[in-house]
Amino acid sequence: MAIRSLSFSKILNRYDPEGRLEGGAPDDEYEPEADDIAGRLRDGKPVTSEVLAEIWQRWFGPNGYAVTKTPQDLVVMAIGLDALRRGTAFRDWAVTPPIP
C-alpha cells in the first residue's frame, strides 16, 4: 500500500489540532507534520502517541498541542492516523473529533 502524505494532511486538517485552520491558516498548514508521519509509515514504523508528541514538539515547540493536551488526546489521534498503515477504515472521529 502506498503511504501518501496527502492522506495524512487531510486527516490532520479535519482534526486541526492546533486550531490554526479555524483561525484562517492555509489548507497546507499541517503538510510538514503529515510528511513526517507518512515517512515514518513508509519505513514500516507505526504512529504512536509518543511519535506524535515528538513530531509536534519539533514543529510547534514546547507550547504545541502535544504538550497542552492529555496523553489520551494523542492516543486518539495516533490510532486514527495509524489506521492508514494498517489499511483499516478511518473512523468518524476524523470528521468530528471526540476531544474538545
N, C-alpha and C positions, 0 to 999 in steps of 0.2 A: 504494500500500500504506500502510495506517495504521501509524504507529510508536507503539507503546504502551509507556509506561514500565514497566507491569506485567511485560511480557515480559523486560525488562532486569533488573528486580528479581528475578525468578525465577532468571535466569541467574547473577546476582551471588550470590544466596543459595546456589545449588548450589556455586559456586566458593568462597564465603566467604573472600575474600582477606585480611581482617583477622583471621579466626578468631574473630569475635565471636559468631556463631550457635552455634558449638560450645561457647562459654563461657556460653550461656544468653540471649543478646540476643534481642529480639523479631524476628519474621519481617520487619518493615518496616525493619530496620536499614539496608539499602542503598538505600532509596527516594529519598533526595535525590540520590545519585550516579546512580541509574537515570533520574531525571527530567532531570538534566544531559545524560546520554548520549542519551536519547530526543529532547530538544530539539535537540541538535546534528544528529541524523539527520533530524529533521523539516525542518531547514534545508538538507538535502541534503549535509551535510558528513560525511565518513567518520569512523569511530572508529579512531584510531591509538594506538600506544603512547605517543606524546607527549601526546595528548589525555587518555588515561587518567592519565598522570603528573600532568598539570595538575589534573584533577578530584580525584584522590586527595590531592594536597598541599593543595588548598583545603579539603577536608572533614576530612582526618585529620592534617594538619600534617606537619612535617618527618620524623617517625619512622614514617609510614604505609607501607603495602605498596609503594607506587610507589617509595619511596626505598630500602627494605630488600631488594627483590628485584632480580634481574638484568634487563637490558633484554629478554632473551628471554622472561622470565615475562610481562612486559607485552605483548609481541608476541602471545603465545599467547592471552591474554585478549582483546586487541583484535580479533584475527582472528575469534574466536568471536562477539563482540558485533557486529562489523560484518557478519557473515553475515546478520543480520536485515535490514539495509539493502539488501543485495544480493538478498534473497529466497531465499537458499540455506539448506539444512538446517543446523541447529545440530548440530555433531558431538558424539560421546560424551564428549569431554573435559569438557563442562559437567557431566556426572554424576560422572565420576571424573577430576579434573584430573591431568594428567601430571606436574605440577611440585609437589614437596612443599612 
